[in-house]
């Protein structure tokens, strides 16, 4: 990449371009692997299979039965109940979230490169199941990891960098009200589908997707382009990309007619505050003043924050995200809701900087609200207790990007 005297931007790429398919094959040729449903995948600890696509960091799992490349997100994207009554994947709340809500937040360029992802419907009560074949399968655009994949991959070593996260599997028990929760340390739990756990999407991309930069490490993941932010944040950004304002790092939740909704990539009020104190500080400007300098506060839009409807175990995520209710407040600062993009703690918030839990905006009733744990779960807590806070701002539509490309190493500067 270089800039000529007339400020024209030029790109020079190697004559022999890499594709995600060729990279996956190189990884498979040089690492221990396992076979599953006709594909070949990486087994054990990996440190050079990271890829950055559409605002999310993924890990290359390997090549499927059609030689396309299967990817799993590095960390949870949200936290939601699996369903209200059933553990059947294709009729579940989580299936709809993946293939409707999550898919709609992907960049259109990535959507055009997605292939169908196969998944196994087989039921088992054996938590150590490691079958390489499947008697009943399906396919969809976005899926979850099966119990067999988890065990075949080597679980604890394969997910060694996943901190303390736990997430939903799509493998059902014979008890239709239970399914599996997977853990970074290799543990497998049978839990009620009404519980709230993390979601790690699996997608399949075309093998001919061209890789232009990166070496596959976590610090320099493979990328399909060297994007340059040029214009309004609301025009150039994608959900998941990073934004820096007054020294604080945020991630884009989504773009709205009111502007770009971003969540602090970390925690404010590390010692924790009560739910009512959190709302008071948001509405009286205290939180805004702690985050944004007076010179930049005009970049933050005043919007109506909606708590959604009263949300309980097993509810559909749309109940939490519903904006038709009257339980609202107007302010420049809010916080995340159950089911929202990046409601789960970001994987870029590392180690001791990840608080045990933080408030969501979502209420259960007049006395209890939901708190989100760093390990990808959510439970109700009395509003009188204290928890951390991850503030959310909406950046006004006309705010421009001055530098950066939206990655963790080069966030958009506004």
Number of C-alpha atoms within 10 A of each C-alpha: 8 10 10 8 7 6 8 8 10 9 8 8 9 7 6 6 10 16 17 25 23 17 20 23 18 12 20 19 11 9 14 13 18 18 20 20 17 13 17 21 24 25 23 17 17 19 12 17 21 26 26 23 21 21 21 19 24 24 23 26 26 28 27 19 13 11 18 23 30 28 22 22 22 24 30 28 24 27 30 30 27 35 26 18 15 20 26 22 23 15 11 19 23 26 22 17 23 21 15 13 17 19 18 13 18 18 15 12 10 15 15 10 13 19 20 17 21 21 22 23 18 19 18 16 14 11 16 14 15 16 15 14 14 14 9 10 12 12 13 16 18 25 26 25 20 22 29 23 23 24 21 23 24 16 22 18 16 22 23 16 17 19 18 17 25 26 26 30 26 26 26 25 20 13 14 14 19 23 28 24 22 23 23 22 17 17 15 21 16 16 16 23 28 22 21 27 27 31 30 25 27 22 24 26 23 21 22 14 18 17 19 18 15 18 17 19 14 19 12 16 20 25 21 20 13 13 12 14 20 16 15 18 26 23 17 16 25 23 24 27 25 28 29 21 16 12 10 12 18 26 28 28 25 22 20 13 8 15 23 25 21 26 28 25 24 22 20 19 14 15 11 19 20 17 26 13 14 23 18 13 16 22 17 13 13 13 20 21 13 9 18 17 12 10 8 11 14 14 21 21 19 16 16 16 17 21 29 23 20 18 22 22 19 19 20 22 23 17 18 24 19 13 16 12 11 10 14 13 15 13 20 25 26 29 23 27 26 29 27 21 22 25 23 29 30 23 22 14 15 13 11 7 12 22 23 14 24 27 29 25 21 26 27 20 15 9 12 18 23 25 28 31 24 25 24 28 23 25 17 20 19 17 21 14 12 21 25 25 29 22 25 21 27 24 26 21 19 13 18 20 24 14 17 20 22 28 21 22 11 15 21 28 20 18
